[in-house]
């Protein structure tokens, strides 16, 4: 195995931080005077990976969103997905949600997950796979809404899945 000049954790964090940029739709660059330490502290707040950010997602700049995704969202989602199915999600990574071509699409969501009808996505998803749908509805969607400080009508199935 060839060793990279950086560790895997740093590479994963960098990739995940990059992913937050587009999934959030943010394109505003970070202020020139912001430091990554200050931004991370503001976005994450005291290093608590289970708490929502003190700065609302919609108010974060691109750098804050990247750091928040890598330091808060990624660990929280990885934990939930691995609790659900440790074998299937043994290699949980940014691409799990953002797609293999995440860099090409600048991390925007939806991207690549199967399409759902806008009128009733949950019922359609239940027909496709009731167990996974229950997990998504009961665990993933509410946790993401909490982390992003969005209400139940702001974050839902069609935040990640394409509309039919």
Beta strands, then each sheet from edge to edge (+ up, - down):
end
